[in-house]
Amino acid sequence: MSHETVYAIASGKGGVGKTTTTVNLGTALAEAGERVAVVDADLGMANLAGFVSLSPDSTTLHDVLSDGAPIDDATYRITENIVAVPSGTSLDEYADTSPEGLSDVVAELRNKFDYVFLDVGAGVSHETVLPLGLADAVILVSTPEPAAIHDSKKTLELTERAGGEVAGLVLTRTRPESDVSYDEVATRLETPLLGTIPEDPSARESVYAGTPLVVYRPDGPAATAYRRLAADLAGIEIPTTSTESSATPDGDQPTDSLAQSDDTDPDSSSASSTADDGDDSGGREAAHDDVSSAITEAESDT
């Protein structure tokens, strides 16, 4: 097993597949028998709401960070071996939270689970920077688009300032016919390339189904890539395709898990990783020179 067990999944730009990566890495490891907790550290957006069925009075991470509720009360089973700690959807509750309490949450979960994944909010704020220093390592998620690459450079710098370490880069929505060298993108960012997740229409479908992609379409290209990435991170053997039948919305799932909450908009969620039409790039992958220019511009801003 890797000595790194707490990972912050971060991005400088929204809509690049950060939540999709968090959920699918966690689920792939859970399928392999690891005990996994995914934490919605994006306190203002409640990204994991689509994967946990919550009632208005359900306990969330907001209650833990504002009222001192036990973390167990805000922990919900997704499926076998994996739980989620979602943030709430109320802006009033969000305003009352104290992000500093996240340190105690991470420490407690670290002792109970083999792996903890923190789904970190995009942008620059105290609550988004804090998890970068709490994790053992940060996994940077980006698409090959110039704007996303530019913001990835900023996230790398924020991680360094927070005292954290970057494990490497995961590029989503990649295409085999691209003229962009994904290895060169990572080299220019001065971080290892952990993996690439190809464009896959099943990603958006899985969001609407409220089901992790590695379960919804286990034999698809993106699901296969996520399993390979999870195996590399943990240093364990994980079959690249599921040996069990694909669990679609009609599949055999726990009755209290993976339900799409009514107030979750899949189009606005980062969880639409490989098929997110909300990206301002309009689905255009960057040309090689565009990516290089984006990195150079980010370097010149600092």
Secondary structure, 3 states (H helix, E strand, C coil): CCCCCEEEEECCCCCCCHHHHHHHHHHHHHHCCCCEEEEECCCCCCHHHHHECCCCCCCCHHHHHHHCCCHHHHCEEEECCEEEECCCCCHHHHHCCCHHHHHHHHHHHHHHCCEEEEECCCCCCHHHHHHHHHCCEEEEEECCCHHHHHHHHHHHHHHHHCCCCEEEEEEEEECCCCCCCHHHHHHHCCCCEEEEEECCCHHHHHHHHCCCHHHHCCCCHHHHHHHHHHHHHHCCCCCCCCCCCCCCCCCCCCCCECCCCCCCCHHHCHHHHHHCCCCCCCCCCCCHHHHHHHHHHHHHCC
